[in-house]
């Protein structure tokens, strides 16, 4: 009997010890396995929304200088990157053929002018003969027959016609001389504008053949120090924002690979309507104007642009990481489980079904769906679980999103993820 009592007493003692040890152990493991949340702070301040794109730096204007006449290049008077003024001599084509043409046509003109004097003299003689015949016939009609009178008259008329032909020949010879002189002048290649020579396509001694196509000799870019253009390709989904930014005169900032730590600022100069479609993606050319006083921007550079499309001042800013976070169902309060179940249900729909659903909606329904997408949920720690807070979002930048409506305030901590497990005793 005593043995049984001792055995029962030992079991009671062991059970008490086990009970005393199990609760701290359970608390220890629960505390060890409790998730440690990564959090981000709700801030208040400015949000600037941008549309990013890439583009190519080009001069505002490129003037191609060609040659109207053919011949070998005798001399070049400008080099690459040289700044020139309007009227400067850039190159000289061998003028000998054109000088001989001018001399030939000048002699032809002199010959035609001399012919005019000859015909004038013959006309004057014909007029005098006609006048004497008329005077004699007035004295006595029998002195000169009517046939002789007709001969004097038509000789005068013939000389008048020959004089008109001679004068026309003079005009023709003068035009031919003017054409030859123009060709001679074209052997001197002059700068049509002020600018910088960004390309030279000829060398001394090279022969130009301009019979079929005008050859390009130089490319001159005027006003490169004053203004450069960046040609960007903007997706059709963003072109409405770019148009609004142009109307509101928002700035455009960009960088180039040559100066990665320096940013340049410009304005939207033009949105062109000549769209381009590449693999079903429609883009529109957008021209950005930027000053270039130090000639840092060179033709052909690749620019990474940020178009400022909108701005908000002094607003509640939600970290984007908090908007992207969705917890596990076991980590949230029971009251918020339906939110995650609805999200999971939506995630089960594949992309093809979503596109078909989008196509079946009317324009008004599609617009409403896009507006509803701004209703989001963020999560805050509520004990060991998470609690959902509904917000309506607005403008976004790379880090924050504007809160249009909701109960968040500056300084609130929002959950953005779970920290990796820590080894060792919990703190």
Buried (B, 14 or more C-beta within 10 A) or exposed (E): EEEEEEEEEEEEEEEEEEEEEEEEEEEEEEEEEEBEBBBBEBBEEEBBBBBEBEBBBBBBBBBEBBBBBBBEBBEBBBEEEBEBEEEBBBBBBBBEBBBEBBEEBBEBBEEBBEBBEEBBEBBEEBBEBBEEBEEBBEEEEEEBEEEEBEBBBEBBEEBBEBBEEBBEBBEEBBEBBEEBBEBBBBBEBBBBBBBBBBBBEBEEEEEBEBEEEBBBBBBBBBBBBEBBBBBBBBEEEBBEBBBEBBEEEBEBBBBBEEEEEEEBEBBBBEBEEEEEEEEEEBBBBBBBBBBBEEEBBBBEBBBBBBBBBBBBEEBBBBBBBBBEBEBEEEBBEEEBEEBBEEEEEEEEEEEEEEEEEEEEEEEEEEEEEEEEEEEBBBBBBEEEBBBBBEBBBBBBBEEBBBBBEBEBEEEBBBBBBBEEEEEEEEE
